Amino acid sequence: MATRPLYNLVAAQLQDDGLPHVAQIVATATLTPFPRPGALPKHALQQQLTGDLGALDLLDASAASVPSYEHSSYFSRLALPQPGLAARFTADGKLFAIGSPDGSVKLLDAWGLLNGRMGDAGPASLLVQTCLPELPFPVRDVEFNPRGGLLVSASQDCTMRFYDVARGALRAKRKCTDTHPIHSIAHHPAGEVLLAATAHPALHIYDLASFRCFLSPVETEHHAAAITQAVWAADGSVFASCSADAIKIWDGATCRCVRTIPLAHSGAAVSSIAFSSSGSFLLSSGGDSCARLWDVGSGRLVRTYEGAMIHSLRATSCFSHDEAHILAVDEASASVIIWSSHSGDVVQRCPGHPRGVGVLCHSPAHAAFLTCSDDGQTRVWTSADL
């Protein structure tokens, strides 16, 4: 018998026998996730959060006409000499973080840039702080904790690092090592549970109070391959994951799979997913060179966005801040393509990088987005009206 399943069984049996602390010691020593969650902490249950409706909530897939939204063109506002493998804005759009190949995470002032407050030092004046790892492993994802103050990075060395950026800490205050290389991370809206999409076919679910790792309780509901990305809906009621085999929707309270969308991209691997602000729609991109919009409740395909060349797992798509537009990386031209989310028409192409674009991230609060390229630069793009 392989050792890892055996460790799983031992940890599970110890927990069933009323020895959770011993089970945790075994799991930690053997880098084994707990095989089932039992009951997740109360903060992981559905929370009804209020928020404004996005443009997509006006979309009726069966309607003969769709709302019209005027598009104000984006332009490249600033090129930073900063290579990046991951990027993320804060919820208010005032800061953004870039995860680097050398393991560091740069925190920069987006608000100062958008308001023209760049100092005499130029782009260097936007740097708020640099978070330094103890080992130089490439950063694969970065996330701001919804509660504020914490920045989390996920690195190729299977480690998540927690930086107290509110206090300007340069070193991680805590670390958590997974059993597999981590591809992406996502916080529950309450900020106390973290999803880790890894090279393992089961999604890893972390309680951040104890740093215990749980898995979905039914093994047959797991993916059949490594998980590319995982995301929460804004109200925490459901989360989604994607892999080479399918897109899966999960109940946020029970961690049971409630819907599987197989062959979501004509059998090609799914490279990214993102919920709309209401949680009613899910945007995906995949190796069939399409971005697709899905109805979460029914699993029905609502729109297909064509015109971008998407082949690798790093090519992503995302919503604009108001969800009036869909953005995706075009690997063929090293540019970003922008569609009307309602009509599916291409409204703009954004060239600028001489080499491939590996990261695309839109601000949740403003008409601005980031791209990180193989040319070693990060570009900040803003609307002409901003």
C-alpha positions in Angstrom: 0.0 0.0 0.0 1.3 3.5 -0.8 2.3 5.5 2.2 0.2 8.6 1.6 -3.2 6.7 1.6 -2.0 4.9 4.8 -1.2 8.2 6.5 -4.7 9.4 5.5 -6.3 6.4 7.1 -4.2 6.7 10.3 -5.1 10.4 10.7 -8.7 9.7 10.0 -8.9 6.9 12.5 -7.2 8.9 15.2 -9.7 11.7 14.7 -12.6 9.3 14.8 -11.2 7.9 18.1 -11.4 11.3 19.7 -7.7 12.1 19.4 -7.8 15.2 17.2 -4.5 16.5 18.6 -2.6 13.3 17.9 -4.3 13.2 14.4 -3.0 16.7 13.8 0.5 15.7 14.8 0.5 12.8 12.4 -1.0 14.9 9.6 1.6 17.7 10.1 4.5 15.4 10.4 3.6 13.4 7.2 2.2 16.5 5.3 -1.1 14.7 5.0 -4.4 16.7 4.6 -7.3 15.6 6.8 -9.4 13.2 4.7 -12.8 14.8 5.5 -14.0 18.0 7.1 -16.6 16.7 9.5 -18.1 20.1 10.3 -16.3 23.2 9.0 -16.0 26.1 11.4 -19.2 28.2 11.6 -17.4 31.0 9.7 -17.2 28.8 6.7 -21.0 28.5 6.4 -23.0 30.6 4.0 -23.0 34.3 4.8 -25.5 36.6 3.1 -23.4 39.6 2.2 -25.0 42.6 0.5 -23.6 44.3 -2.6 -24.5 46.3 -5.7 -25.7 44.4 -8.7 -23.2 44.2 -11.6 -24.0 44.7 -15.2 -24.3 41.0 -15.8 -27.3 40.8 -13.5 -29.3 42.6 -16.2 -28.4 39.9 -18.7 -31.2 37.7 -20.0 -29.7 35.0 -22.2 -33.0 34.4 -23.9 -33.7 38.1 -24.7 -33.6 39.3 -28.3 -31.7 42.4 -27.3 -29.2 43.2 -24.6 -28.3 46.3 -22.7 -25.8 48.6 -24.4 -22.8 49.9 -22.4 -20.5 52.6 -23.8 -16.9 51.4 -23.8 -14.2 53.8 -22.9 -10.9 52.6 -24.3 -8.1 51.4 -22.0 -4.5 52.6 -22.6 -1.2 51.6 -21.1 -0.6 54.1 -18.3 2.6 52.8 -16.8 5.2 50.1 -17.5 7.0 48.9 -14.3 10.3 47.0 -14.6 8.8 44.3 -12.4 8.5 40.7 -13.5 5.4 39.0 -12.1 3.8 35.5 -12.0 0.7 36.6 -10.0 -1.0 39.9 -9.2 -4.0 41.0 -7.2 -5.8 44.3 -6.2 -7.2 45.0 -2.8 -11.0 45.1 -2.7 -11.0 48.9 -2.7 -8.5 49.0 -5.6 -6.1 51.2 -3.7 -3.2 48.8 -3.6 -2.0 45.9 -5.7 0.5 43.1 -5.1 2.8 41.4 -7.6 4.2 38.0 -6.9 7.7 37.6 -8.3 9.8 34.7 -9.7 12.4 35.4 -6.9 9.8 34.7 -4.2 9.3 38.3 -3.2 5.9 40.1 -3.2 5.8 43.8 -4.1 3.0 45.9 -2.7 2.3 49.1 -4.7 0.1 52.2 -4.5 -2.5 51.9 -7.2 -4.5 54.9 -5.8 -1.5 57.2 -6.0 -0.9 56.1 -9.6 -4.6 56.6 -10.6 -4.6 60.1 -9.0 -1.4 61.2 -10.6 0.6 61.3 -7.4 3.7 59.6 -8.6 6.8 61.3 -7.0 10.1 62.5 -8.5 11.4 58.9 -8.1 9.0 57.8 -10.8 7.6 54.3 -10.6 9.8 53.5 -7.6 7.7 56.0 -5.6 4.7 53.7 -5.9 6.4 50.9 -4.0 4.8 50.6 -0.5 6.8 47.6 0.7 8.5 44.4 -0.4 7.7 41.1 1.4 10.7 38.8 1.5 10.7 35.0 1.7 13.3 33.0 3.4 13.8 30.9 0.2 13.7 32.1 -3.4 10.8 30.0 -4.8 8.6 31.5 -7.5 5.2 32.9 -6.3 2.2 31.3 -8.0 -0.6 33.4 -6.5 -1.2 36.2 -4.1 -4.4 37.1 -2.1 -5.4 39.8 0.3 -7.4 38.6 3.3 -10.9 40.2 3.2 -10.5 41.2 6.9 -7.6 43.4 5.9 -4.0 43.6 7.0 -2.8 40.2 5.7 -1.3 39.4 2.4 -0.9 35.7 1.5 1.4 34.3 -1.1 1.5 30.7 -2.5 4.8 29.5 -3.8 6.2 26.7 -5.8 7.8 25.2 -2.7 4.3 24.1 -1.5 4.2 26.9 1.1 1.7 29.7 1.8 3.2 32.7 3.6 1.2 35.2 5.6 2.5 38.8 5.7 1.2 41.4 8.1 1.3 44.3 5.6 -0.8 46.5 7.8 2.3 46.7 10.1 4.8 46.9 7.3 6.3 43.5 8.1 8.9 42.3 5.6 8.9 38.7 6.7 6.1 36.3 6.9 4.4 36.1 10.3 3.2 32.6 9.6 3.8 29.8 7.1 1.7 26.8 6.1 3.2 24.0 4.0 0.9 21.9 1.8 1.5 18.4 0.5 1.6 19.5 -3.1 2.7 22.5 -5.3 0.0 25.3 -5.0 -1.5 26.8 -8.1 -3.9 29.3 -6.6 -5.5 30.3 -3.4 -8.9 32.0 -2.5 -10.3 33.4 0.8 -13.8 32.8 2.0 -15.5 36.3 2.2 -15.3 36.1 6.0 -11.5 35.7 5.7 -11.1 32.7 8.0 -11.1 29.8 5.4 -8.7 29.5 2.5 -9.0 27.3 -0.6 -5.8 25.9 -2.1 -5.9 24.6 -5.6 -2.9 22.3 -5.9 -1.4 19.5 -8.0 -3.6 17.2 -6.0 -7.0 16.3 -7.5 -8.8 17.1 -4.2 -9.3 20.7 -3.3 -7.5 21.6 0.0 -9.6 23.6 2.4 -7.7 25.4 5.3 -9.2 26.7 8.5 -6.9 29.7 9.1 -7.5 29.6 12.9 -5.9 26.2 13.3 -4.2 25.8 9.8 -5.8 22.4 9.6 -6.4 21.1 6.1 -9.7 19.4 5.1 -10.8 17.7 2.0 -14.3 17.2 0.5 -15.8 14.2 2.2 -16.7 12.2 -0.9 -13.6 11.1 -2.9 -15.7 10.3 -6.0 -16.6 14.0 -6.3 -12.9 15.1 -6.5 -11.3 16.1 -9.8 -9.5 13.6 -11.9 -6.4 15.8 -12.3 -4.5 18.7 -10.8 -6.7 21.7 -9.9 -5.8 24.9 -11.8 -7.9 27.4 -9.8 -10.5 27.7 -7.1 -12.7 30.7 -6.3 -15.4 31.7 -3.8 -18.7 33.3 -4.7 -19.0 36.7 -3.0 -21.6 35.5 -0.5 -19.6 32.4 0.5 -22.5 30.1 -0.3 -20.6 28.2 -3.0 -17.1 27.9 -4.4 -15.9 26.6 -7.8 -12.8 24.8 -9.0 -11.4 23.9 -12.4 -9.1 21.3 -13.8 -8.3 19.5 -17.0 -11.4 17.4 -16.6 -14.2 19.8 -15.6 -15.5 22.7 -13.7 -17.1 21.9 -10.4 -19.4 23.9 -8.2 -19.3 23.1 -4.4 -21.6 23.8 -1.5 -19.8 26.2 0.8 -21.3 24.7 3.9 -21.0 21.0 3.3 -18.1 21.0 0.8 -20.1 18.6 -1.4 -20.0 18.9 -5.2 -23.4 20.2 -6.4 -22.7 20.5 -10.1 -20.1 19.3 -12.5 -19.7 20.9 -16.0 -17.7 18.3 -17.9 -15.9 19.1 -21.1 -16.5 22.8 -20.4 -14.0 23.8 -23.1 -14.6 21.0 -25.6 -12.4 18.7 -23.7 -9.5 21.1 -23.4 -8.1 22.0 -20.0 -9.8 24.9 -18.1 -7.2 27.5 -17.2 -9.2 30.0 -15.1 -12.6 30.7 -13.5 -14.2 33.8 -11.9 -17.6 34.4 -10.3 -19.7 37.4 -11.2 -20.5 39.8 -8.2 -23.9 38.2 -7.7 -22.6 34.7 -7.9 -25.1 33.9 -10.6 -22.6 33.5 -13.4 -19.2 31.9 -13.7 -16.6 33.0 -16.3 -14.1 30.4 -17.6 -11.3 30.3 -20.1 -9.7 27.2 -21.6 -7.5 25.6 -24.2 -10.1 25.8 -26.9 -9.3 29.5 -27.2 -12.6 30.7 -25.8 -13.9 32.4 -22.7 -17.3 31.1 -21.7 -20.0 32.4 -19.4 -22.0 29.9 -17.4 -25.2 30.0 -15.4 -24.3 28.7 -12.0 -27.8 27.5 -11.1 -28.3 25.4 -14.2 -24.8 24.8 -15.5 -26.1 26.2 -18.9 -23.7 28.0 -21.3 -24.8 31.6 -21.6 -22.2 33.2 -23.8 -19.0 32.3 -25.7 -16.4 34.9 -26.3 -14.1 34.1 -29.3 -11.1 35.8 -30.8 -8.3 35.1 -28.3 -5.7 32.4 -28.7 -5.6 30.5 -25.4 -3.6 27.4 -25.1 -1.5 27.4 -21.9 -2.9 27.0 -18.3 -1.6 30.5 -17.4 -3.8 32.3 -19.9 -6.7 33.8 -18.0 -9.9 35.8 -18.4 -11.6 38.2 -16.0 -14.5 40.6 -15.5 -14.2 44.3 -15.6 -15.0 46.1 -12.4 -18.6 46.8 -13.5 -18.9 43.4 -15.4 -19.9 45.2 -18.6 -16.8 43.7 -20.2 -14.8 40.5 -20.3 -11.0 40.5 -20.7 -8.7 37.7 -21.7 -5.1 37.2 -22.7 -4.5 36.5 -26.4 -1.3 34.4 -26.5 -0.8 34.8 -30.2 -0.4 38.6 -30.1 0.8 39.0 -26.5 -2.2 41.4 -26.0 -5.4 41.6 -24.1 -8.8 41.3 -25.8 -11.9 43.0 -24.4 -15.4 41.9 -25.2 -18.9 43.3 -24.4 -20.1 40.8 -21.8 -23.6 41.1 -23.2 -23.2 40.9 -27.0 -19.9 39.0 -27.1 -18.5 41.5 -29.6 -14.8 42.5 -29.4 -14.6 46.2 -28.4 -10.9 46.6 -28.0 -7.5 44.9 -28.3 -4.7 46.1 -26.0 -1.2 45.4 -27.4 1.9 46.6 -25.7 4.1 43.7 -24.5 6.7 42.4 -26.9 6.5 39.0 -25.3 3.8 36.7 -23.9 1.4 37.9 -21.2 1.1 35.5 -18.3 -0.9 37.5 -15.8 -4.1 39.5 -16.2 -5.9 41.1 -13.2 -8.6 43.7 -13.2 -9.3 46.1 -10.3 -12.6 45.3 -8.5 -13.2 49.0 -7.9 -11.9 51.0 -10.9 -11.5 50.8 -14.7 -7.9 49.6 -14.4 -6.1 46.3 -14.9 -2.6 44.8 -14.7 -0.7 42.6 -17.1 2.6 40.8 -16.3 4.7 39.6 -19.2 7.6 37.5 -20.1 9.4 40.7 -21.1 10.0 41.3 -17.4 7.5 44.2 -17.1 4.2 44.8 -15.4 1.9 47.2 -17.2 -0.9 49.2 -15.6 -3.8 49.9 -18.0 -6.5 52.5 -17.2 -9.6 53.8 -18.9 -9.3 57.1 -20.7 -12.0 58.4 -18.4 -10.2 57.5 -15.2 
